[in-house]
Amino acid sequence: MTTVTTIEQLDALYGAPVEAAIVKEIDYISDHYRVFIDKAPFVVIATVGPEGLDCSPRGDPAGFVRVVDQKTVMIPDRRGNNRIDCLRNIVRDPRCSLLFMIPGVGNTLRINGTAEIVNDASLNESFAINGKLPRTVLKVTAERVYFQCPKALVRSRLWSPDAHVARSELPSSGEILEALTEGKFDGKSYDAGYPQRQAETIY
C-alpha cells in the first residue's frame, strides 16, 4: 500500500480538473445559486476548532437559510441538545463550509467562507416558527460558491425509495446509550418517550 503525501503525487494520479469544475466556482452567490439555497430544506455545516472538526446538520422548511446579499446568508440555530460543537468552533475559528441538499435533486451546492454568531432579538424574531425563536443566528460570509455534480447521489441512490433502509434495521438511540453506559441508561424508556419529547422540543 502506498500513501499519498504530496500535491505532486495527487496531480499525477488525478490529472487536471475539467473546465466546468473550475468555472463553476465564484466568490459570490449568483442568482442561479440563490435558487438552490431557497429550495433547500437541509444544510450541513462543517467547522474546525482546537478540539477538532465538526459536521452538523440543519433543517427547516425550504427557504430557512436566508440570502441577505451576494456575499451573506443567515441560518437560524434551532433548539438542540446544547452540545453546540459547531458554535464552540466558530467562536474560535470562523472558517466554515456549507453543503445544501434538496430532496430528489442530485446536484448539491457548497459555500466555503467564514461565520459569526449573532444574538439579536429582532433578528431572532424574524426567524420564528410556531412562535419559537432560535437562540442565535449564524451569519456566513461566502468566499467560494459552487455546485457539485450529482454523481455521488446517483451512485448512492440516496433519493430512491427502494434504497431506503427501515429504521428497525439499525440499533435504536436508546440501545446505543444503554450499551455505552453498560446498562446504567434506561434505553427502553428513552426510546418510548422520544416521540413525545420530539413533538415538544422540535422548535
C-alpha positions in Angstrom: 0.0 0.0 0.0 1.3 3.4 -1.0 0.4 6.5 1.0 -0.1 9.7 -1.0 1.6 12.5 0.9 2.2 15.3 -1.6 0.3 17.5 -4.0 2.6 16.3 -6.8 1.5 12.7 -6.2 -2.2 13.7 -6.2 -1.8 15.6 -9.5 0.0 12.6 -11.1 -2.9 10.3 -10.1 -5.8 12.5 -10.9 -4.6 14.9 -13.6 -6.1 18.4 -14.3 -9.7 19.2 -13.3 -12.2 19.5 -16.1 -13.0 23.1 -17.2 -16.5 23.0 -15.8 -15.2 22.2 -12.4 -13.2 25.4 -12.4 -15.6 27.9 -14.0 -18.5 27.0 -11.7 -16.6 28.3 -8.7 -17.3 32.0 -7.9 -16.8 34.2 -4.8 -20.4 35.3 -4.5 -24.0 34.0 -4.5 -25.3 34.3 -8.1 -29.0 34.4 -9.0 -28.7 30.7 -10.1 -27.0 29.6 -6.9 -29.6 31.5 -4.8 -32.3 29.3 -6.2 -30.6 26.2 -4.8 -30.4 27.9 -1.4 -34.0 29.0 -1.5 -35.2 25.5 -2.4 -33.0 23.6 0.2 -34.6 22.4 3.4 -31.4 20.9 4.6 -27.8 22.0 5.0 -24.7 20.5 6.6 -22.3 22.9 8.4 -18.6 21.9 8.7 -16.4 23.7 11.2 -13.0 23.4 12.8 -11.7 24.2 16.3 -8.9 23.4 18.7 -10.6 20.1 19.7 -11.0 19.0 16.1 -13.7 19.0 13.4 -17.5 19.1 13.5 -20.1 18.4 10.8 -23.7 19.4 11.9 -27.0 19.1 10.1 -29.5 21.9 10.0 -33.0 21.6 8.6 -36.3 23.6 8.4 -38.9 24.3 5.7 -37.2 25.3 2.4 -36.0 28.9 2.4 -34.9 28.8 6.1 -31.4 29.8 5.0 -31.8 33.5 4.3 -29.8 35.0 1.5 -29.1 38.6 2.6 -27.0 39.6 -0.3 -24.5 38.1 -2.8 -22.0 37.5 0.0 -24.1 36.7 3.0 -26.5 34.0 4.2 -28.1 33.6 7.7 -29.0 30.4 9.3 -31.2 30.1 12.5 -29.9 27.9 15.2 -32.8 25.9 16.5 -33.3 24.1 19.8 -31.0 21.1 20.1 -29.1 19.1 22.8 -26.8 22.0 23.8 -23.6 20.3 22.8 -23.1 23.3 20.4 -19.9 21.8 19.0 -20.3 23.8 15.8 -20.8 27.1 17.7 -17.9 26.4 20.0 -15.7 26.0 17.0 -16.9 29.2 15.3 -16.2 31.5 18.2 -12.6 30.4 18.0 -12.1 29.7 14.3 -14.6 31.3 11.9 -13.9 29.1 8.9 -16.9 27.0 7.8 -18.3 25.1 4.8 -22.0 24.6 3.9 -23.4 21.8 1.9 -27.0 22.3 0.7 -29.2 19.4 -0.3 -32.6 19.3 -2.0 -34.8 16.1 -1.8 -35.0 14.5 -5.2 -32.2 16.6 -6.7 -28.8 15.2 -7.4 -26.9 18.5 -7.5 -25.7 20.0 -4.2 -24.4 23.5 -3.5 -21.4 24.4 -1.5 -20.4 27.6 0.2 -17.0 28.0 1.8 -16.4 31.0 3.9 -16.5 32.4 7.5 -19.2 32.5 10.1 -20.1 34.6 13.1 -22.8 34.0 15.7 -25.3 36.8 16.0 -27.5 37.3 19.1 -30.1 39.9 18.3 -33.7 39.9 19.5 -35.3 41.4 16.4 -33.3 39.2 14.1 -34.2 36.1 16.1 -37.9 37.1 16.0 -37.7 37.3 12.2 -36.8 33.5 12.1 -39.6 32.5 14.5 -41.6 29.3 13.7 -44.7 28.4 15.7 -43.8 31.3 18.0 -40.5 29.7 18.8 -37.3 31.7 18.2 -33.8 30.4 17.5 -31.3 31.1 20.3 -28.9 32.7 17.8 -28.4 33.1 14.1 -25.3 32.2 12.1 -24.1 34.8 9.7 -22.0 33.3 6.9 -19.9 35.3 4.6 -19.3 33.5 1.3 -15.8 33.2 -0.2 -16.2 30.3 -2.6 -19.5 29.1 -4.0 -20.1 26.3 -6.5 -22.4 23.4 -7.3 -21.5 19.8 -7.1 -22.4 17.3 -9.9 -24.9 14.5 -8.9 -22.6 11.5 -9.3 -22.3 10.8 -5.6 -26.1 10.9 -5.0 -26.7 8.9 -8.1 -24.2 6.2 -7.0 -25.7 6.1 -3.5 -29.3 6.2 -4.8 -29.9 8.5 -1.9 -33.3 9.7 -3.1 -34.5 6.3 -4.4 -37.4 5.0 -2.3 -36.4 1.4 -2.9 -33.0 2.1 -1.4 -34.4 3.4 1.8 -33.5 1.5 5.0 -36.0 0.7 7.6 -35.1 2.3 10.9 -35.8 -1.0 12.6 -32.7 -2.5 10.9 -30.5 -0.2 13.0 -29.9 -0.1 16.7 -32.1 2.5 18.4 -30.8 5.6 20.2 -31.8 4.0 23.5 -30.0 0.8 22.7 -26.8 2.6 21.9 -26.9 4.8 25.0 -27.7 1.8 27.2 -24.7 -0.2 25.7 -22.3 2.7 26.1 -23.2 3.2 29.7 -23.1 -0.5 30.4 -26.7 -0.7 31.4 -26.8 2.4 33.5 -29.0 4.2 31.0 -32.6 3.1 30.5 -32.7 2.7 26.8 -36.3 1.4 26.5 -37.7 4.3 28.4 -35.7 6.7 26.4 -36.9 5.3 23.1 -40.5 5.1 24.3 -40.5 8.7 25.3 -38.7 10.1 22.3 -41.7 10.8 20.0 -43.3 12.9 22.7 -40.0 14.7 23.5 -39.5 15.4 19.8 -43.0 16.9 19.4 -42.5 19.1 22.4 -39.0 20.3 21.6 -38.8 20.3 17.8 -38.9 24.2 18.0 
